[in-house]
Every structure is written in structure tokens, then in C-alpha cells.
Amino acid sequence: MMKFSSTMKFAVLSAALLLAACTHKQEAVNTAPPPAPPPPPQQQAVTSSIIPGSAQDFKVNVGDTVHFALNKYNIEDSDKNTLNKQAAWLGRYPSVRLNIEGHCDERGTREYNLALGARRANAVKEYLVAQGVSAARLETISYGKERPICTESNEDCWAQNRRGVSVITGGANS
């Protein structure tokens, strides 16, 4: 049997205590509550890939569509805000030209809907002209019921199809 000297016993005991102390400190670190999260960063402006004055800017930030009641072509109060924003945007970008499309739902004859679509497109044009947009920058076209965005035969769908859409045809930033 091997005998340990007192120096060796002291070294083994010291190593054991040191190891125990390190383990204890490690446990204390692991059981400490996590640090508080850093304060939120300052509010940063959201950068957008939409180019001001572009067709996408017009569609996303202004709105390009207004809707009409069944067999009607008058501008509803709920759509005047969109058309007012269109007029203001067109004022900022005087080289932009629009084609205003008139659309109808599937009910009615082709001829009736082409005539109604034309009245809807003209109503949008007249509203924009009344807001100061030059009539020379605005063209109209009726698609009647030929270009539905919804093809189900129900009121929700028909309401989506009864619309006037302003489409940029020239002068917008790419």
C-alpha cells in the first residue's frame, strides 16, 4: 500500500478544494438571472423599395381603384378620399398620364355594361378634373364586364368588379 506524504495530501486536498470552488462559481454563474434586455433601438424610418412618383407608389400609397353601386356611376363619398389623393399625387407629378378604366359586374348585356363602364370612367375623370388635374392627361376606356377581378356569381364578387381603375400610362418614374 502506498503512503502519501503530508505535502502530497495537501496538494490533493488543495486541488480538490480548487476544483470545488471553480465548480461552485460556475454553478452560480449559470443560475444567475439573465441580464435585462437592452433598451429598444430608436424608432428608425422604414425604408421602402417603392420609388416616389412610380406606378407602384401610385397604386400602393395613393390607391388606384374606386367602386360603384349597382347600375350607378356617381362617385360615392367613401371613394372621394382616394380620388382626392390621386389628384394631389398627380399635382406632384405633372408629367404623369392616366388611363381611367370603367368596369362592371357580369349582370346585364355586353352593350349595357360597356356604356355603364364608360360613364364610370368619365365620372372618375370629371372628378379629377374638378380637383385641378388637366383633362389632357386623362384618357378613359370601358371594359364593361370583360375584365372581372372576381369570377364568382355573388354580391361580394360583383361589388369588386363594379369599379373605376386609374392606370398610369406615361410619365411615371420607373
Short mmCIF file of the C-alpha atoms (twelve columns), coordinates in Angstrom:
data_MODEL
# 
_entry.id   MODEL 
# 
loop_
_atom_site.group_PDB 
_atom_site.id 
_atom_site.type_symbol 
_atom_site.label_atom_id 
_atom_site.label_alt_id 
_atom_site.label_comp_id 
_atom_site.label_asym_id 
_atom_site.label_seq_id 
_atom_site.Cartn_x 
_atom_site.Cartn_y 
_atom_site.Cartn_z 
_atom_site.pdbx_PDB_model_num 
ATOM 1   C CA . MET A 1   0.000   0.000  0.000   1 
ATOM 2   C CA . MET A 2   1.178   3.391  -0.924  1 
ATOM 3   C CA . LYS A 3   1.739   6.083  1.684   1 
ATOM 4   C CA . PHE A 4   1.051   9.709  0.941   1 
ATOM 5   C CA . SER A 5   3.300   12.360 2.355   1 
ATOM 6   C CA . SER A 6   1.727   15.314 4.028   1 
ATOM 7   C CA . THR A 7   2.797   17.518 1.098   1 
ATOM 8   C CA . MET A 8   1.060   15.210 -1.313  1 
ATOM 9   C CA . LYS A 9   -2.051  15.106 0.853   1 
ATOM 10  C CA . PHE A 10  -2.010  18.884 0.973   1 
ATOM 11  C CA . ALA A 11  -1.662  19.121 -2.834  1 
ATOM 12  C CA . VAL A 12  -4.525  16.678 -3.441  1 
ATOM 13  C CA . LEU A 13  -6.708  18.469 -0.899  1 
ATOM 14  C CA . SER A 14  -5.854  21.880 -2.423  1 
ATOM 15  C CA . ALA A 15  -6.668  20.626 -5.919  1 
ATOM 16  C CA . ALA A 16  -9.977  19.214 -4.723  1 
ATOM 17  C CA . LEU A 17  -10.895 22.461 -2.983  1 
ATOM 18  C CA . LEU A 18  -9.872  24.492 -6.013  1 
ATOM 19  C CA . LEU A 19  -11.909 22.258 -8.279  1 
ATOM 20  C CA . ALA A 20  -14.893 22.507 -5.942  1 
ATOM 21  C CA . ALA A 21  -14.595 26.294 -5.809  1 
ATOM 22  C CA . CYS A 22  -14.458 26.574 -9.604  1 
ATOM 23  C CA . THR A 23  -17.454 24.291 -9.962  1 
ATOM 24  C CA . HIS A 24  -19.346 26.300 -7.383  1 
ATOM 25  C CA . LYS A 25  -18.595 29.605 -9.158  1 
ATOM 26  C CA . GLN A 26  -19.681 28.087 -12.471 1 
ATOM 27  C CA . GLU A 27  -22.971 26.982 -10.968 1 
ATOM 28  C CA . ALA A 28  -23.539 30.427 -9.540  1 
ATOM 29  C CA . VAL A 29  -23.000 31.981 -12.945 1 
ATOM 30  C CA . ASN A 30  -25.365 29.513 -14.607 1 
ATOM 31  C CA . THR A 31  -28.148 30.066 -12.074 1 
ATOM 32  C CA . ALA A 32  -27.986 33.857 -12.118 1 
ATOM 33  C CA . PRO A 33  -30.964 35.519 -13.786 1 
ATOM 34  C CA . PRO A 34  -30.344 36.556 -17.368 1 
ATOM 35  C CA . PRO A 35  -29.307 40.150 -17.873 1 
ATOM 36  C CA . ALA A 36  -32.006 42.655 -18.707 1 
ATOM 37  C CA . PRO A 37  -32.599 43.058 -22.431 1 
ATOM 38  C CA . PRO A 38  -31.030 46.131 -23.983 1 
ATOM 39  C CA . PRO A 39  -33.319 49.115 -24.412 1 
ATOM 40  C CA . PRO A 40  -35.218 49.134 -27.699 1 
ATOM 41  C CA . PRO A 41  -33.416 50.920 -30.504 1 
ATOM 42  C CA . GLN A 42  -34.577 54.364 -31.511 1 
ATOM 43  C CA . GLN A 43  -37.501 54.285 -33.917 1 
ATOM 44  C CA . GLN A 44  -35.945 54.033 -37.354 1 
ATOM 45  C CA . ALA A 45  -37.613 55.123 -40.556 1 
ATOM 46  C CA . VAL A 46  -38.818 52.172 -42.546 1 
ATOM 47  C CA . THR A 47  -37.048 52.147 -45.844 1 
ATOM 48  C CA . SER A 48  -39.180 51.209 -48.779 1 
ATOM 49  C CA . SER A 49  -38.252 49.923 -52.173 1 
ATOM 50  C CA . ILE A 50  -41.127 51.909 -53.690 1 
ATOM 51  C CA . ILE A 51  -39.822 54.765 -55.815 1 
ATOM 52  C CA . PRO A 52  -41.712 58.035 -55.274 1 
ATOM 53  C CA . GLY A 53  -43.571 59.010 -58.430 1 
ATOM 54  C CA . SER A 54  -43.682 55.445 -59.742 1 
ATOM 55  C CA . ALA A 55  -46.724 53.455 -60.793 1 
ATOM 56  C CA . GLN A 56  -46.188 51.283 -57.711 1 
ATOM 57  C CA . ASP A 57  -46.123 54.393 -55.495 1 
ATOM 58  C CA . PHE A 58  -49.429 55.472 -57.019 1 
ATOM 59  C CA . LYS A 59  -51.071 52.080 -56.589 1 
ATOM 60  C CA . VAL A 60  -49.769 51.285 -53.077 1 
ATOM 61  C CA . ASN A 61  -49.591 54.694 -51.390 1 
ATOM 62  C CA . VAL A 62  -52.430 56.546 -53.121 1 
ATOM 63  C CA . GLY A 63  -54.883 53.928 -54.365 1 
ATOM 64  C CA . ASP A 64  -55.913 53.287 -57.934 1 
ATOM 65  C CA . THR A 65  -59.449 51.922 -57.571 1 
ATOM 66  C CA . VAL A 66  -62.876 53.271 -56.642 1 
ATOM 67  C CA . HIS A 67  -66.094 51.251 -56.529 1 
ATOM 68  C CA . PHE A 68  -69.637 51.870 -57.680 1 
ATOM 69  C CA . ALA A 69  -73.093 50.763 -56.603 1 
ATOM 70  C CA . LEU A 70  -75.184 48.511 -58.831 1 
ATOM 71  C CA . ASN A 71  -76.140 50.292 -62.074 1 
ATOM 72  C CA . LYS A 72  -74.638 53.570 -60.777 1 
ATOM 73  C CA . TYR A 73  -71.774 55.757 -61.898 1 
ATOM 74  C CA . ASN A 74  -71.786 58.501 -59.286 1 
ATOM 75  C CA . ILE A 75  -68.711 58.890 -57.064 1 
ATOM 76  C CA . GLU A 76  -69.532 57.722 -53.535 1 
ATOM 77  C CA . ASP A 77  -68.346 59.784 -50.556 1 
ATOM 78  C CA . SER A 78  -66.281 56.787 -49.412 1 
ATOM 79  C CA . ASP A 79  -64.238 56.984 -52.649 1 
ATOM 80  C CA . LYS A 80  -63.689 60.744 -52.744 1 
ATOM 81  C CA . ASN A 81  -60.707 60.411 -50.393 1 
ATOM 82  C CA . THR A 82  -58.971 58.079 -52.863 1 
ATOM 83  C CA . LEU A 83  -59.660 60.417 -55.775 1 
ATOM 84  C CA . ASN A 84  -58.512 63.443 -53.748 1 
ATOM 85  C CA . LYS A 85  -55.237 61.610 -53.049 1 
ATOM 86  C CA . GLN A 86  -54.934 60.778 -56.746 1 
ATOM 87  C CA . ALA A 87  -55.405 64.436 -57.678 1 
ATOM 88  C CA . ALA A 88  -52.815 65.559 -55.118 1 
ATOM 89  C CA . TRP A 89  -50.331 62.926 -56.312 1 
ATOM 90  C CA . LEU A 90  -50.892 63.924 -59.935 1 
ATOM 91  C CA . GLY A 91  -50.225 67.536 -58.882 1 
ATOM 92  C CA . ARG A 92  -46.809 66.485 -57.565 1 
ATOM 93  C CA . TYR A 93  -46.020 64.563 -60.757 1 
ATOM 94  C CA . PRO A 94  -47.312 66.750 -63.622 1 
ATOM 95  C CA . SER A 95  -45.855 64.593 -66.413 1 
ATOM 96  C CA . VAL A 96  -47.873 61.512 -65.409 1 
ATOM 97  C CA . ARG A 97  -50.771 60.469 -67.639 1 
ATOM 98  C CA . LEU A 98  -53.625 58.171 -66.655 1 
ATOM 99  C CA . ASN A 99  -55.924 55.799 -68.452 1 
ATOM 100 C CA . ILE A 100 -59.129 55.504 -66.416 1 
ATOM 101 C CA . GLU A 101 -60.852 52.152 -66.856 1 
ATOM 102 C CA . GLY A 102 -64.571 51.615 -66.254 1 
ATOM 103 C CA . HIS A 103 -65.627 48.100 -65.214 1 
ATOM 104 C CA . CYS A 104 -68.950 46.398 -64.459 1 
ATOM 105 C CA . ASP A 105 -70.162 43.143 -62.954 1 
ATOM 106 C CA . GLU A 106 -71.371 40.234 -65.096 1 
ATOM 107 C CA . ARG A 107 -75.047 41.132 -65.000 1 
ATOM 108 C CA . GLY A 108 -76.592 42.974 -67.928 1 
ATOM 109 C CA . THR A 109 -75.852 42.846 -71.614 1 
ATOM 110 C CA . ARG A 110 -72.445 43.485 -73.079 1 
ATOM 111 C CA . GLU A 111 -73.655 46.759 -74.652 1 
ATOM 112 C CA . TYR A 112 -75.274 47.992 -71.437 1 
ATOM 113 C CA . ASN A 113 -72.134 47.272 -69.423 1 
ATOM 114 C CA . LEU A 114 -69.829 48.927 -71.983 1 
ATOM 115 C CA . ALA A 115 -71.971 52.091 -71.768 1 
ATOM 116 C CA . LEU A 116 -72.094 51.951 -67.947 1 
ATOM 117 C CA . GLY A 117 -68.322 51.364 -67.761 1 
ATOM 118 C CA . ALA A 118 -67.775 54.432 -69.951 1 
ATOM 119 C CA . ARG A 119 -69.970 56.544 -67.630 1 
ATOM 120 C CA . ARG A 120 -67.993 55.273 -64.608 1 
ATOM 121 C CA . ALA A 121 -64.638 56.083 -66.218 1 
ATOM 122 C CA . ASN A 122 -65.908 59.546 -67.193 1 
ATOM 123 C CA . ALA A 123 -67.195 60.163 -63.659 1 
ATOM 124 C CA . VAL A 124 -63.697 59.490 -62.289 1 
ATOM 125 C CA . LYS A 125 -62.141 61.726 -64.959 1 
ATOM 126 C CA . GLU A 126 -64.589 64.570 -64.266 1 
ATOM 127 C CA . TYR A 127 -63.918 64.338 -60.524 1 
ATOM 128 C CA . LEU A 128 -60.151 64.530 -61.060 1 
ATOM 129 C CA . VAL A 129 -60.555 67.474 -63.481 1 
ATOM 130 C CA . ALA A 130 -62.698 69.253 -60.862 1 
ATOM 131 C CA . GLN A 131 -59.787 68.780 -58.455 1 
ATOM 132 C CA . GLY A 132 -57.420 70.577 -60.852 1 
ATOM 133 C CA . VAL A 133 -55.972 67.736 -62.941 1 
ATOM 134 C CA . SER A 134 -55.683 68.650 -66.630 1 
ATOM 135 C CA . ALA A 135 -58.164 66.726 -68.779 1 
ATOM 136 C CA . ALA A 136 -55.405 66.365 -71.397 1 
ATOM 137 C CA . ARG A 137 -53.592 63.979 -69.013 1 
ATOM 138 C CA . LEU A 138 -56.606 61.682 -68.638 1 
ATOM 139 C CA . GLU A 139 -57.968 59.129 -71.088 1 
ATOM 140 C CA . THR A 140 -60.943 56.832 -70.473 1 
ATOM 141 C CA . ILE A 141 -61.838 53.355 -71.628 1 
ATOM 142 C CA . SER A 142 -64.691 50.996 -70.799 1 
ATOM 143 C CA . TYR A 143 -64.161 47.293 -70.432 1 
ATOM 144 C CA . GLY A 144 -67.747 46.645 -69.376 1 
ATOM 145 C CA . LYS A 145 -67.922 43.171 -67.883 1 
ATOM 146 C CA . GLU A 146 -64.997 41.813 -69.931 1 
ATOM 147 C CA . ARG A 147 -62.256 42.077 -67.272 1 
ATOM 148 C CA . PRO A 148 -63.602 40.880 -63.913 1 
ATOM 149 C CA . ILE A 149 -61.206 40.577 -60.990 1 
ATOM 150 C CA . CYS A 150 -63.560 38.116 -59.288 1 
ATOM 151 C CA . THR A 151 -65.459 35.447 -61.210 1 
ATOM 152 C CA . GLU A 152 -67.917 34.069 -58.665 1 
ATOM 153 C CA . SER A 153 -71.592 34.884 -59.093 1 
ATOM 154 C CA . ASN A 154 -72.418 36.570 -55.788 1 
ATOM 155 C CA . GLU A 155 -72.818 40.104 -54.466 1 
ATOM 156 C CA . ASP A 156 -69.365 40.284 -52.826 1 
ATOM 157 C CA . CYS A 157 -67.739 39.384 -56.110 1 
ATOM 158 C CA . TRP A 158 -69.952 41.646 -58.199 1 
ATOM 159 C CA . ALA A 159 -69.160 44.579 -55.887 1 
ATOM 160 C CA . GLN A 160 -65.427 44.092 -56.530 1 
ATOM 161 C CA . ASN A 161 -65.997 44.174 -60.284 1 
ATOM 162 C CA . ARG A 162 -68.026 47.426 -60.287 1 
ATOM 163 C CA . ARG A 163 -65.012 49.717 -60.316 1 
ATOM 164 C CA . GLY A 164 -63.030 52.528 -61.860 1 
ATOM 165 C CA . VAL A 165 -59.287 51.930 -62.077 1 
ATOM 166 C CA . SER A 166 -56.704 54.641 -62.751 1 
ATOM 167 C CA . VAL A 167 -53.718 53.200 -64.597 1 
ATOM 168 C CA . ILE A 168 -50.534 55.162 -65.238 1 
ATOM 169 C CA . THR A 169 -49.716 55.165 -68.946 1 
ATOM 170 C CA . GLY A 170 -46.804 57.559 -69.065 1 
ATOM 171 C CA . GLY A 171 -44.520 59.951 -67.255 1 
ATOM 172 C CA . ALA A 172 -44.042 57.926 -64.048 1 
ATOM 173 C CA . ASN A 173 -40.636 57.267 -62.528 1 
ATOM 174 C CA . SER A 174 -39.571 53.684 -63.054 1 
# 
